[in-house]
Amino acid sequence: MTEKKHKPPRAIERPIVLVGAKGFWENRRLAGGKLPESFRQFFSNDLQAEKKLAHDVVAIVAADQPISAGIMDSYPNLRTIARTGTGYDNIDVSAAHARNIAVSRVAELNAEPVSEFAVGLMIALIRNFIGVHEKMCGGKWDRYKGMLISEMTVGIAGLGAIGRSLARKLHSLGVKRLIGWNRTLRPQVGNTVLNTHLELCILEKLMKESDIVVVALALVPETKHLIDKRMLSKMKSTAYLVNVSRGAVVDEDALAEHMSAGKIAGVALDVFSLEPPAGDLFSEPFMQKLVSCAKHGGNVILSPHNAFRTKNSEEMISLRVAENVAKVISGNTEDIELV
C-alpha cells in the first residue's frame, strides 16, 4: 500500500487585507499606497463568510464588528487585526495573543475629533440648542437662560488620549474647575504626567461635584456599567452627562430612569451598548424612554456614534491603519499602539 503524499501548503502570492471598516474602504486607494504592492484589499460586511479568500488573508481592518476566536481560525495565515478606532472590546484580544495575531488601534488620531465633538455636545446641552431650535421651528420665540463653561466644574471619567485632549480644550475655554478620574492612576499623580490642567480625584467625588460628567473610558470587564444607578444617584439634579466612549460603560436603563424622573438636567449620548447593525437599538426600552423624554421637552441629544467622523480624520486614520498593517507584516512593531 503506497503512502498518501500530502501537498505542501500553497504559497501566498498576493496577500489579502480583508476590510470590514467602511471608512477605510472609502479611502482604500489612498491607504493602498502604504501597503506592499502585492497586497490586495477586499471589503466584507461578514468577516466570517469569505471562505474562498481565507488562505490569502493576512490582515483584517476592523471597525466595530465582533472578531471572535472562530473568525481568527477561519484565516490560517492571519497576522494582524488593525482597528480603525480606539475601543477594542469587539475583539477577543486573548484569543489573538494566543494565536500570535497582533492587534493594533489608533487612539491618538481619534482623540481630536472625539474631544471636539464632546465640547460641542456639552455646549449644546448647557445652552439647550435642541430645545430652542425646536421651539423656533414651532413658531415660538422662547429664549433659554443657560450657563457658561467658565462657570462650571467639568469631570472627565477616563484620561486616555481622548480624555486628555478634552482636558486641554476645556482649559483653553476657561472652565472654572476641571477634575478627572482614571482607573489606572492614583489621585497623587501630578498634571506633569498627564500634560493636562486638572485635579485627579476618586470617581465618587467626580460624580458628586461635577456640573458636567464626560465619560471617556475604554470598555473592559472592569468598566462595564461602571456608571450605574449608584453612581448616577450621586450627580446633582442640575448636572449633565455626556458619553463619547462606549455605551455599556453606562447603565443605560438607569440613566434613562434618572433622566425621565428629572434627577439630572440633560444627557448627550454618541455611543450605545447595542448599535446597528448588531441589533435594533430603537426598540430598546431605555432608548424609547430617552426619545420620549426628548419629544416632551427633555434636554436629550442622541448621536449615531459619529464623534470620530470627519473627512480629514478618516483619511489620516486609514493611512495610519495601513501603515500599522505593513509594519506588522514586515516584523516592525515600533510606533504601533498594540493592545
C-alpha angles and dihedrals in degrees: 000000000000120000117247110244118226117224115237115248112278113253119241106243098173113021118215130226105204108211122206096161114091094201091056091046091053087055096039095122092052093044092044089070089069094052126081111273094245093058122107127202125217127182121219132173089195110049092189095056101066097093095145090060097039099106094052099045110111099159140030122204104205137193116181101314115122115260110195133182087261092058091048090052089053088069110054094187098044110140105170145014113207118197118210091208145038106265122071102181088116091065126075092230094178090055090049092051091048089056095044091247113150115226117201136179138186105226096151093057092051093050098081100048094040096047091047090050090050091055089051092052092048094053091043089055100045092045093039095230094172094049097049091043092054092047091051090050087052092054097257123133095204117152125208126215107219136170137255124245086231089063096053144081111228122197121200115201104200124033103202122121094301095045093049092047090051091049091055092049093049092048090054089051090057099247110191095231132358122200130175145187131198125177094225098046129074120223090247092069110110129231090249088072094050097036088224138110103241143110116241117224142157117283095248091057091047092053092046100046104035124102087197124026115200116194113210102156130136114241110247128145090270094055101044107122089352088145094059135153092285093052093043090052089063092062122101116254086238094052130106132216126212122186120194098151119065127328096229093059085077124054094239095194091054091046092052090049092051093048094046091049093050093244091134129031102232149346134212118188127183094166136051136189091237113040128175133294089028093063148335102287094177094061092056111113094229091052092049089052093051093046090049090049091051092048090053096053101277118148096246128145120188122188130181099240089285104139096103097044116107126130096244095042093052091051092049092046092050091051093048093047091051089049090051091052093048093048095050092048090051091049096249113122098165115130091014120123101229123185 
